[in-house]
Each structure stands twice: as structure tokens, then as C-alpha cells.
């Protein structure tokens, strides 16, 4: 049975870094496309980054490009999101998700591409 668990959230100051981890069980890592999303208070959940089954393709939203890095560790069965130069607007609940069978890489920042979600981990960026 597929299970996702996010961890690594916390409170940091602007400019600091944080790494989130999505632990995946119940599926082979080379069979899952994985995305990271963020839901800020009072806002829609937005796609931040994704990595494909083979990890050959990684995409980023413009808002995080150059600051966030997604990685897939097949041995540890985790997908990490390393976040640098964090800003107050990065505050929110961060979710990882696994893509559906009809996953389209070019659309990987869209919620409809994902059929299974973790419970989320909170990130607060505040001075």
C-alpha cells in the first residue's frame, strides 16, 4: 500500500535553508512521479517542483527556480526538496504527492496530475 510521509518542516529566518523529505513506501521508486506543492494561508495549493520516475526530468515553478532543488534517492526511497534563500512568502504547508497513471511531465505542477498525497509539513519563514 502506497504511503507518503513528509518531514523536515520548521521555522526559519529569511535567507536560511531547509530540506524537506518525502518518504515513500509501498511502491518502487522508479514507478512514481513525485511532486512538491505548497499551500500558503488563504491561498490555493501551488505546484513547486516535480521529478519523474527515472529522475531524468525535474521541473520548477518560476517562484522557486534557482532556490529550490528536488532530488530522488532510489536507495533511501525518498524525494527531497532542498530550499535555500527562504522568504516569508515561502511560508505554508508543504505536501508531496505521487502522480497518476496518466501523468504528463510538462503539466507536473498541476494538482490534477497527482492522485495520492501526504499529510504535509509546515514551514514558517519569519524574522
Secondary structure as a PSIPRED ss2 file (coil, helix, strand):
# PSIPRED VFORMAT (PSIPRED V4.0)

   1 X C   1.000  0.000  0.000
   2 X C   1.000  0.000  0.000
   3 X E   0.000  0.000  1.000
   4 X E   0.000  0.000  1.000
   5 X E   0.000  0.000  1.000
   6 X E   0.000  0.000  1.000
   7 X E   0.000  0.000  1.000
   8 X C   1.000  0.000  0.000
   9 X C   1.000  0.000  0.000
  10 X E   0.000  0.000  1.000
  11 X E   0.000  0.000  1.000
  12 X E   0.000  0.000  1.000
  13 X C   1.000  0.000  0.000
  14 X C   1.000  0.000  0.000
  15 X C   1.000  0.000  0.000
  16 X C   1.000  0.000  0.000
  17 X C   1.000  0.000  0.000
  18 X E   0.000  0.000  1.000
  19 X E   0.000  0.000  1.000
  20 X E   0.000  0.000  1.000
  21 X E   0.000  0.000  1.000
  22 X E   0.000  0.000  1.000
  23 X E   0.000  0.000  1.000
  24 X E   0.000  0.000  1.000
  25 X E   0.000  0.000  1.000
  26 X C   1.000  0.000  0.000
  27 X C   1.000  0.000  0.000
  28 X C   1.000  0.000  0.000
  29 X H   0.000  1.000  0.000
  30 X H   0.000  1.000  0.000
  31 X H   0.000  1.000  0.000
  32 X C   1.000  0.000  0.000
  33 X C   1.000  0.000  0.000
  34 X E   0.000  0.000  1.000
  35 X E   0.000  0.000  1.000
  36 X E   0.000  0.000  1.000
  37 X E   0.000  0.000  1.000
  38 X E   0.000  0.000  1.000
  39 X E   0.000  0.000  1.000
  40 X C   1.000  0.000  0.000
  41 X C   1.000  0.000  0.000
  42 X C   1.000  0.000  0.000
  43 X C   1.000  0.000  0.000
  44 X C   1.000  0.000  0.000
  45 X E   0.000  0.000  1.000
  46 X E   0.000  0.000  1.000
  47 X E   0.000  0.000  1.000
  48 X E   0.000  0.000  1.000
  49 X E   0.000  0.000  1.000
  50 X E   0.000  0.000  1.000
  51 X E   0.000  0.000  1.000
  52 X C   1.000  0.000  0.000
  53 X C   1.000  0.000  0.000
  54 X C   1.000  0.000  0.000
  55 X C   1.000  0.000  0.000
  56 X C   1.000  0.000  0.000
  57 X C   1.000  0.000  0.000
  58 X E   0.000  0.000  1.000
  59 X E   0.000  0.000  1.000
  60 X E   0.000  0.000  1.000
  61 X C   1.000  0.000  0.000
  62 X C   1.000  0.000  0.000
  63 X C   1.000  0.000  0.000
  64 X C   1.000  0.000  0.000
  65 X C   1.000  0.000  0.000
  66 X C   1.000  0.000  0.000
  67 X C   1.000  0.000  0.000
  68 X E   0.000  0.000  1.000
  69 X E   0.000  0.000  1.000
  70 X E   0.000  0.000  1.000
  71 X E   0.000  0.000  1.000
  72 X E   0.000  0.000  1.000
  73 X E   0.000  0.000  1.000
  74 X C   1.000  0.000  0.000
  75 X C   1.000  0.000  0.000
  76 X C   1.000  0.000  0.000
  77 X C   1.000  0.000  0.000
  78 X E   0.000  0.000  1.000
  79 X E   0.000  0.000  1.000
  80 X E   0.000  0.000  1.000
  81 X E   0.000  0.000  1.000
  82 X E   0.000  0.000  1.000
  83 X E   0.000  0.000  1.000
  84 X C   1.000  0.000  0.000
  85 X C   1.000  0.000  0.000
  86 X C   1.000  0.000  0.000
  87 X C   1.000  0.000  0.000
  88 X H   0.000  1.000  0.000
  89 X H   0.000  1.000  0.000
  90 X H   0.000  1.000  0.000
  91 X C   1.000  0.000  0.000
  92 X E   0.000  0.000  1.000
  93 X E   0.000  0.000  1.000
  94 X E   0.000  0.000  1.000
  95 X E   0.000  0.000  1.000
  96 X E   0.000  0.000  1.000
  97 X E   0.000  0.000  1.000
  98 X E   0.000  0.000  1.000
  99 X E   0.000  0.000  1.000
 100 X C   1.000  0.000  0.000
 101 X C   1.000  0.000  0.000
 102 X C   1.000  0.000  0.000
 103 X C   1.000  0.000  0.000
 104 X C   1.000  0.000  0.000
 105 X H   0.000  1.000  0.000
 106 X H   0.000  1.000  0.000
 107 X H   0.000  1.000  0.000
 108 X C   1.000  0.000  0.000
 109 X C   1.000  0.000  0.000
 110 X C   1.000  0.000  0.000
 111 X H   0.000  1.000  0.000
 112 X H   0.000  1.000  0.000
 113 X H   0.000  1.000  0.000
 114 X E   0.000  0.000  1.000
 115 X E   0.000  0.000  1.000
 116 X E   0.000  0.000  1.000
 117 X E   0.000  0.000  1.000
 118 X C   1.000  0.000  0.000
 119 X C   1.000  0.000  0.000
 120 X C   1.000  0.000  0.000
 121 X E   0.000  0.000  1.000
 122 X E   0.000  0.000  1.000
 123 X E   0.000  0.000  1.000
 124 X E   0.000  0.000  1.000
 125 X E   0.000  0.000  1.000
 126 X C   1.000  0.000  0.000
 127 X C   1.000  0.000  0.000
